[in-house]
Amino acid sequence: MRFSAALRHRLIAATLLSASVLTSAGVVSALPAAADTGTGTTAASTPATEPVLLKGSTKASYFWDDSSGRAGDTGLPASGKPMQKGMIASPSWPLLTEGYVLYNGKKAKFFVGDRGPGVPSSSGVMIDLDAKTFADLTGGTFNSSTLGVDGVDGQGHIKVEYVITKWGDGVGKKNYPVAYASGAWKVMDRNPATPPQTALADASQP
């Protein structure tokens, strides 16, 4: 079959365009999804900054409640979620409140999954970090046999800065932490703290 010169040019152009579309589709389908940042979110969905609803500083201890009874626990943490890295205990913040702590240039995200410390909170220890996070922050090693942290010369408390980025929906004080004995953990707080005007740190920094 013979074609005019004009028609031949149009057919060649259409063929090249189809090949280009197919090639582009192949490249797109071969590209990997957005890289995982290691924080449970993808780079594409990670905001530049996180909201800062409350910030302050306090002493933090550590715990690891694996429901075995070895650490004096009697069951699952108060939230009903299994013990895991990133879970903290708070004497007054609502369960499932989220945020992060800063210590010696290191940052660790958390969510409130349990109640505590008990008596220590009356002495200003307002956060119980999970033992694995405590080990990461201090350079120690989590001991799965003792549920403690080795390599920190017996250090059981550290001074941390904290930032709340999301309040939990349940009962508890949505403000600076208070001692467990106050009973604030069982009262619905409908007047959360006014967010500070400036952020403690750029949440996008490690």
N, C-alpha and C positions, 0 to 999 in steps of 0.2 A: 504494500500500500504506500502511495506517495502522498506527501503533505506539502502544503505551501510553506515558504520560508517563515512567514509570520506564525503559522500554526505550529511549526516545528519548534520555534523559540518559546512559545507558550507552554508546550508540552515539557520541554527541558526545564523551564522555570518551575512548573508544577511538581516535577519529579524531585528537583533539588529541595523544594520547600517541604515535601513529604518526608524526605530523608532527614532534613533538619529537625522536624517535629519529632520523628521517631527517635533520633539520637538524643534530643533534649529530654524526652520522656525517659529514656534509658538511663541517662545521667542522674536525673532527679530520683528515680526509683532506687538507684544504687547508692545514693548518699545516705549516711547513717542519720538516725534521729539525733536531736539535740543532745549534746554530751551531758551525762549525769554529773552533777557537781559534788556528789557524795553527801548531800544534805537531804536527799529525798525529793528534790525538785530538779527540774531541768534548767539549763542555762537560759533557755528561751522564756521560762516562766518565773525566773528568780527576779524579784523587784530590786531596784538599785538600793533602796532603803526600806526598813520595816518601821511600822508605827511605834512610837515610844509612849506608852501609857503611864509608866511609873519607872523611876530609877532611884537607886540608893545603894547602900553598902551594908554589909552585915558579916557576922562570922558564919561559916558553914562547916558542918560536920559531914559524916558520910554514913551510909547504911547499905545493906544488900539483903532484901527480904525475899528469899526464894521459896517461902512457904514450907520449908523443911523443918522449921523449929530450931535450927542451929543458931539463928541470930535472935532468938526469943520471939519470933513472929508466930502468929496463930492462924494465918491464912493469907489469902491474896491481899495485896495493898488495897486501900480504901476505895480506889477508883474501880476495882474489879479487874484491872489490867495486870498481866503478869509482870514481874520485875524485869526491867530492861535498862539498857544504857540510855541516859537522857531523862529518866524519871527522877524527880525529886520529891521530898516530903516537905510540906509547909504546915506551920501551926495555924494559919489563918486564911491564906488565899484560897479561892474556890478551886475545886478539883478541875483538872484539864486546862488550867491557866497555862499560858505559854510564854517563854522568854528566853533569856540567855544570861550567863554569868561571864565576867571577865576577871582573869587572874594572871598576873605577870605576863601580860601581852597575849595570853591565850583566851580564846572564846569557846564556850560550850553551850549549845542550845539545851533547853529543858522543857518539860511539861510537868505539872503538879499531878502526881498519881497516888500520893499517900499523905497521911497526917503525921506530923512530927516536925522537929524534935519535941518531946514532951517537956520534962523538967528543964533541960538545957535552954529551951526557948525563954524561960523566965530569967536567964542570965545573958540574953542577947544573941543566942545561936538560933537564927531564924530560918536557916535552910539546911536540909539534910540532902546532900548530893548523893547520887548513886556512887558506889565504890569505884566503879570503872572510870567514871568521869573524874572523880577525885584523883585517881591514879594518873590519868592523862594530864591533869592540870599541874600536879606536883612532881611529875617525873617518877612516880612510884609504879608498883606492879600489883595488879589485882590478884589476890590469892584465893583460888576457887575452893580450897580446903577449909580455910578459916573465914572466908567471906570478908576479909580485911584487905588492907593495903600495905604491902611490904616496901622497904627501901626508902621510907620517909622519916626514919629515926623516931618512930612513935608519934609523929605529928598527926593529930586528930582533928584539928581545926585550922581553917585558913580564912583570911579576910578577903571577901570577894565584893565586886560591884555587880549589881543585878539590873536587868532591864526587863520590864513586862511589855510584851508586844500584843497579847490577846488575853482577855479575861475569860475564865470559865463561866458557864451559864448558871451553875448551881449556887448553893449557899457558901458563904465565906466572905471575908473582908476584901474589898477591891481597893486597897490602899496600903500604906506601909504595914508590914507584918507586926502582929502582936502575939503575945505568948499564948500557947495552947490553952492554959488555965483560964484565959479570958472568956472562952466559949464562943469567940467570934467565928470560928469555923463552922458553926451550925446555924448561923443567922444569915438570912438573905440580905445582901447589901445592894440597895437600889440607887446609891449615890457614889459611884466610883470616883476615884481621885481624878482631879483635873490633870490632863497630860501636861508634862513640862514643856516649856517653849523651845528648848534646844535639846537635841539628842545627845546622849552620853558618848556615843561613838557611831561611826558609819557602820551600819549593820552588814554592809557588803564586805567589810574587811574581815579576814580570818582571825 
